[in-house]
Amino acid sequence: MLKIFITGGTLDKEYRQTDGELVLTKTHVNEILSLGKCGIDISLEIIMLKDSLLMDDSDRQKILEKCLECHEQRIVITHGTDTMTETARVLGPKLAHKTVVLLGSMIPFTFRDSDAVFNMGFALAAAQTLSPGVYVAMNARIFKWDNVRKNRESGIFEELTEQK
């Protein structure tokens, strides 16, 4: 069985018509899994529904504790892209014995042309095939937790250093 922890981020944001704000009120992960015709045994748990810019050290500690406590050895975490790498750096040193993959989306699932379904499928495949460790899965690439950054100018994730 694979565990999906939901923490919020753009993936789950919706447009609120009354004031034009993007808000987090519920998760769309079940819809994403259904659209992708996911055929693996998954357990879902919402840890929080939060914009990652609003996450603090206690939120990251809670995510770490949930990962340590769960019986599953393969974990996918939905997360906002703005601070996903910060969370990965908290998890990486403590979760080397499990396979943990963080993913997000640049465009909310509820918007046309969202990358959420693709990114979820990619992360689920990665979590099933990678060896233990903590990874970020974005832009059809896998990054180790300690060698990734979000390039805010280009809107993509990239390595901090070139692998030799």
C-alpha positions as CSV (number, residue, x, y, z in Angstrom):
1,M,0.0,0.0,0.0
2,L,1.1,3.6,-0.7
3,K,0.3,6.5,1.5
4,I,-0.6,10.0,0.3
5,F,-0.4,12.8,2.7
6,I,-2.2,16.0,1.7
7,T,-0.8,19.3,2.9
8,G,-2.5,21.8,0.5
9,G,-0.7,24.1,-2.0
10,T,-1.8,25.2,-5.4
11,L,-2.9,21.7,-6.4
12,D,-5.9,22.0,-4.1
13,K,-6.7,25.7,-4.6
14,E,-10.0,26.9,-6.0
15,Y,-11.1,30.2,-7.3
16,R,-13.5,32.0,-5.0
17,Q,-15.9,34.0,-7.1
18,T,-17.0,36.4,-4.4
19,D,-13.6,38.1,-4.1
20,G,-11.4,36.5,-6.7
21,E,-9.1,34.9,-4.2
22,L,-7.5,31.4,-4.5
23,V,-8.5,29.4,-1.4
24,L,-8.0,26.0,0.1
25,T,-11.3,24.4,1.3
26,K,-11.0,20.8,0.3
27,T,-8.7,18.3,-1.4
28,H,-9.1,17.3,-5.0
29,V,-6.7,14.3,-4.7
30,N,-9.6,11.7,-5.0
31,E,-10.7,13.4,-8.2
32,I,-7.2,13.4,-9.6
33,L,-6.7,9.7,-8.8
34,S,-10.1,8.9,-10.4
35,L,-9.2,10.9,-13.6
36,G,-5.9,9.1,-13.8
37,K,-7.6,5.7,-13.3
38,C,-5.2,4.9,-10.5
39,G,-5.1,1.2,-10.0
40,I,-2.9,0.9,-6.9
41,D,-3.9,0.5,-3.3
42,I,-3.7,3.9,-1.7
43,S,-4.4,5.3,1.8
44,L,-5.1,9.1,1.9
45,E,-4.7,11.4,4.9
46,I,-5.1,15.2,5.1
47,I,-2.5,16.6,7.4
48,M,-3.5,20.2,6.6
49,L,-4.8,22.4,3.7
50,K,-2.3,25.2,3.7
51,D,-0.5,27.5,1.3
52,S,3.1,26.5,1.7
53,L,4.1,30.2,2.1
54,L,2.2,30.1,5.3
55,M,3.9,26.9,6.6
56,D,6.2,27.1,9.5
57,D,8.6,24.8,11.3
58,S,5.8,23.2,13.4
59,D,3.9,22.3,10.2
60,R,7.0,20.7,8.7
61,Q,7.6,18.8,12.0
62,K,4.0,17.5,11.8
63,I,4.6,16.3,8.3
64,L,7.7,14.5,9.4
65,E,6.0,12.9,12.4
66,K,3.2,11.6,10.2
67,C,5.7,10.1,7.8
68,L,7.6,8.5,10.7
69,E,4.4,7.1,12.3
70,C,2.8,5.6,9.3
71,H,3.4,1.9,8.5
72,E,3.7,2.5,4.7
73,Q,7.2,2.5,3.3
74,R,6.2,4.4,0.2
75,I,4.7,7.9,0.7
76,V,3.6,10.7,-1.6
77,I,3.1,14.2,-0.2
78,T,1.1,17.0,-2.0
79,H,2.7,20.3,-1.2
80,G,2.8,23.9,-2.3
81,T,5.7,24.5,-4.7
82,D,7.0,27.7,-3.0
83,T,8.4,25.9,0.0
84,M,8.4,22.3,-1.0
85,T,12.2,22.2,-1.0
86,E,12.3,23.5,2.6
87,T,10.0,20.6,3.7
88,A,12.1,18.1,1.7
89,R,15.2,19.3,3.6
90,V,13.5,18.7,6.9
91,L,12.4,15.2,5.9
92,G,15.5,14.0,4.0
93,P,17.8,13.4,6.9
94,K,15.1,11.6,9.0
95,L,13.4,9.4,6.3
96,A,16.2,7.7,4.5
97,H,14.6,4.3,5.3
98,K,11.3,5.2,3.4
99,T,10.6,6.3,-0.1
100,V,9.0,9.7,0.1
101,V,8.1,11.8,-3.0
102,L,6.8,15.4,-2.7
103,L,4.8,16.9,-5.6
104,G,2.9,20.1,-6.3
105,S,1.4,21.9,-9.2
106,M,1.9,25.3,-10.7
107,I,-1.7,25.6,-11.8
108,P,-4.7,24.5,-9.5
109,F,-6.4,21.2,-10.5
110,T,-9.6,23.1,-11.0
111,F,-8.1,25.3,-13.7
112,R,-7.9,24.3,-17.4
113,D,-4.4,23.1,-18.4
114,S,-3.4,22.2,-14.8
115,D,-0.3,20.1,-14.3
116,A,-1.8,18.4,-11.2
117,V,-2.9,15.1,-12.8
118,F,0.4,14.6,-14.7
119,N,2.4,15.5,-11.6
120,M,0.4,13.1,-9.4
121,G,0.8,10.2,-11.8
122,F,4.5,10.9,-12.1
123,A,5.0,11.1,-8.3
124,L,3.0,7.9,-7.8
125,A,5.2,6.1,-10.4
126,A,8.3,7.5,-8.8
127,A,7.2,6.4,-5.3
128,Q,6.7,2.9,-6.5
129,T,10.1,2.6,-8.3
130,L,12.7,4.7,-6.4
131,S,14.9,3.4,-3.7
132,P,14.5,4.7,-0.2
133,G,15.1,8.4,0.3
134,V,13.3,11.7,-0.1
135,Y,12.6,13.2,-3.5
136,V,10.9,16.1,-5.2
137,A,9.0,15.1,-8.4
138,M,8.3,18.1,-10.6
139,N,8.5,18.9,-14.3
140,A,8.8,15.2,-15.2
141,R,12.1,15.1,-13.3
142,I,13.1,13.5,-10.0
143,F,15.3,15.5,-7.6
144,K,17.1,14.3,-4.5
145,W,16.0,16.3,-1.4
146,D,19.3,18.0,-1.0
147,N,19.9,19.0,-4.6
148,V,16.8,20.9,-5.8
149,R,15.5,24.4,-6.0
150,K,12.5,26.1,-7.6
151,N,13.6,28.6,-10.2
152,R,11.1,31.4,-9.7
153,E,12.0,33.1,-13.0
154,S,11.4,30.1,-15.2
155,G,8.8,28.4,-13.0
156,I,10.6,25.1,-13.0
157,F,12.5,22.9,-10.6
158,E,16.2,22.3,-11.2
159,E,19.2,20.8,-9.6
160,L,21.4,23.0,-7.3
161,T,24.5,21.4,-8.8
162,E,25.1,19.2,-11.7
163,Q,25.4,15.5,-11.0
164,K,28.9,14.1,-11.8
